[in-house]
Amino acid sequence: MSYKKSEPRLIVQNSMVENTETFSNTLKLNENAASYNLDIKMHPSGKFDVMAIIQVTNKSSESWKEILFYLIPNMYTEKNKPESIPGASELKIGKITVNGAETSYDLYKDTLKINLKSKLAPRNHAEVRVRYSFTLPEEGKRFAIRNGNFYLAEWYPMLVTYRSGWEKEEYNFFGESYHTDYSDFKVQLELPSEDYLVASTADTETYEQVKKKLFKTSRVKEFYIAIMKETFVKKKNINGTEIRLIGNKVDESFGDQYLETAIKGFSFFEKHLGDYPYKQLDIIMNGDGMEYPGIVTVGTGAINEHVVIHEVAHQWFYGLVSNNPYHTAFVDEGLTNFATYLYFILEGNNKPEEVFSDANASVQKAKETNTMQHSNLRLSEFDPNGYMAAVYETPALRLWELSKRPDKALEYLRTYFQTYKYSEVDTQEWVRFTKSYFNIDDDDPLKPWIEFGE
């Protein structure tokens, strides 16, 4: 499958120190935009029918002969899924039109390339309609059925970002290999009965037991839906945001601890980083540890407080400051982990050496096993055995060395968040900001863990 491909920009070596109070992002803006109108119907069998209407805008200076989408449910079919996932999904595309005219398409793994009969000129729009159906795999990754509950992550055609080319990489089950921009969503959901509880990304009441529901939300990177039975709900309003814990009834005895932990983390990050802009945050106990706009998924049974706090922190670093996780996973995972450790130092009254002990052990093990790598490699270049040490732990440890104090560390994160809210950060921009904030004249403090290239 051929298309014009984008490449990440190189890091400027020995860049000068700037005033972070007057900073503006130097990363070229994304050159396309999408708004989504998604009509989804669930059948009693667990099959879903979807009509996706997507308004696509070409904001580049080039004319396009194709439009690229991620269609990630195709990665869970029998043909494409890994053996580690026991179940398989079914995906059938019915019809695709562009501006009312049926058009051809190519589908390879998670890449849906829609071929345009006439080029889409700069500053022009196209209405893309995709009619399709799918089922979910048992025990999939994110996109899954578990215990009779349906977790719809990355379930719709997601517009690939464009920046002098399509930022499309080969799908990787190991980490996140999709990258989407902030968009507006309107989602109409029809269920086969009123026995389901629904939670979604939407910034409206989302957990009522209903047969039909209309969701609307704006400026979010993706839209997640959970459709569940036999659930419990615990909730509390914090500073105008309703924090809701949703889980299977078998885990209800753990619910209060999960909710209170999430509330403590939410309150800490909102106080020290900046306001959370939505009316709700849902915490779903489904065995995962994943982040979505307005929703995080966490474990079941006895609580892992670090996972809960980490996923809540992602609402700031991923949800509100974007990055391409294929090229710069450390930008959100590393800063999220750093914020998580600061929470345990300040809220838990723990000594820094105690809080960072596991991180140091992880890095030391990676060094001893020769799996330690730079933090800013492409996802496909990482050794899985050293991934956590490189992407999660090393950035947190090195930023703590630069900060030396919790108050300075939090001020760094707050300034970073306020500078880049609702925008994207790549490695070059992160290096530029971090060197300027800590007044680092040369690249030497970063070179042991950031690859600068030639």
C-alpha positions, 0 to 999 in steps of 0.5 A, a space after each residue: 500500500 503506497 501513500 506519502 509518509 511523514 517523518 519526525 523532525 530531527 532534534 536540534 543539537 546544542 539549542 540555545 536556552 530560551 525564556 519559557 514564560 514567552 514560549 510558543 510551540 515550534 512543532 508544525 501544526 497538524 495539517 488535517 482535521 476531522 469531526 465525527 458523527 457515529 451511529 452505532 447499533 448493538 444486536 443481541 448477538 454482540 454484533 455492532 452495525 456502524 455508520 460513520 460520517 466523518 467531515 475531513 478538512 485538508 489544512 495542508 498546502 498539498 492536494 490529496 489523492 487519498 485519505 487514510 484512516 486507522 481501522 483497528 478492529 481489523 487487527 483483531 480478525 483471525 487473519 491479523 491477531 496474535 496468538 496471545 489473543 484467544 478470541 477473534 473479531 469479525 469485520 465487514 465493510 459495506 459501502 464507502 462514499 466520499 461526498 455522496 459518490 461510492 469510491 474504492 478503498 484498500 484495507 491492509 491490517 489497520 490501514 484503511 486507504 480511501 481512494 479519491 476520484 478527484 483530489 482534495 485541494 488545500 482548504 477543502 472539505 470531504 464528507 466520508 461515509 463508512 458503513 461497516 459491522 464488527 464483533 469484538 474478540 474475547 480478551 482482546 487488548 483494549 478492544 475486547 469482550 470480558 465477562 460479558 462486558 463490551 469495551 469499545 476502544 479504537 472502534 471507528 475509522 480514525 483519521 490519520 494525522 497529516 504533517 507533510 505526509 501521513 503519520 501512519 506507522 505499522 500497527 504494534 500490539 506492544 504499545 500504542 501505534 496510532 496517533 489522532 488529533 483533537 476532534 468533535 464527536 456526536 455518537 448515537 448508540 442503540 442497545 438491544 435492551 435497557 439492561 446495560 450500563 454505558 460509560 463513554 468519553 462524552 462530557 454528558 451523563 453517560 452511565 444511565 441504563 438506557 436503550 438509546 443514547 446520544 453523546 456529544 463532546 468536543 476537543 478530545 483525541 478519541 472516543 471510548 465506549 464501555 457497555 456493561 452488565 452486572 455493575 456497581 457505580 460509586 461517585 463523588 463530585 470534586 470541584 464541579 467534576 463527577 468522579 465515577 467508579 464503575 466495576 463488576 459487582 464481584 469487585 464492589 467490596 474494593 470500590 471505596 478504596 479505588 474511588 478514594 484513591 482516584 479522587 486523591 489523585 485527581 485533586 492533587 493533579 488539578 491543584 498542581 497542574 491545572 484545571 480538568 476541563 470536563 464534567 466527568 471522569 470515569 474509572 472503570 475496573 476491567 483489569 486493564 491499565 489504560 487511558 482515554 479522554 474522560 475515562 481510565 481503566 484500572 485493575 480488579 480485586 485488591 488495588 494497585 494504587 500506582 496504576 490508579 494514580 498513573 492513569 488519572 495523571 494521563 488525563 493531563 499528559 496524553 489527554 490534554 497535552 498530545 504526542 505521537 506515542 509511536 515516536 515519543 512514548 516517553 513524552 506522555 508515559 515518562 511525564 505521567 510517571 514522574 507526576 505519579 511519583 511526585 504524588 506519592 512523595 507529597 501526598 504519601 509523605 514518603 522519602 524520594 529514595 523510597 518512592 524511586 526505588 522501583 524505578 532505580 531497580 528497573 533501570 539497573 536490571 535493564 543495564 545488567 541485561 543489556 536491554 537499556 536503550 534511549 527513551 525516544 526511540 520508535 516503538 518498533 526499535 525497543 527491546 520489550 524487556 527494557 521498554 518500561 525502564 527506558 520509557 517510564 522510569 528513566 525520564 522520571 529519574 532524570 527529571 528528578 535529578 534536574 529538579 532536586 525538589 518536589 516543588 520545583 518538579 511540580 512547577 516544571 510539570 505545571 509550566 509544561 502543561 500550561 504551555 502545551 495544553 491542547 497541542 502536540 509535543 515531539 522530542 525536539 519540542 520537549 528537549 527545547 522546553 526542558 533545556 530552557 526550563 532548567 537552564 541547561 546550556 548544552 546537551 550533555 545531561 540529556 545525551 545518556 538517555 535521549 538520542 540526538 542523532 547525527 
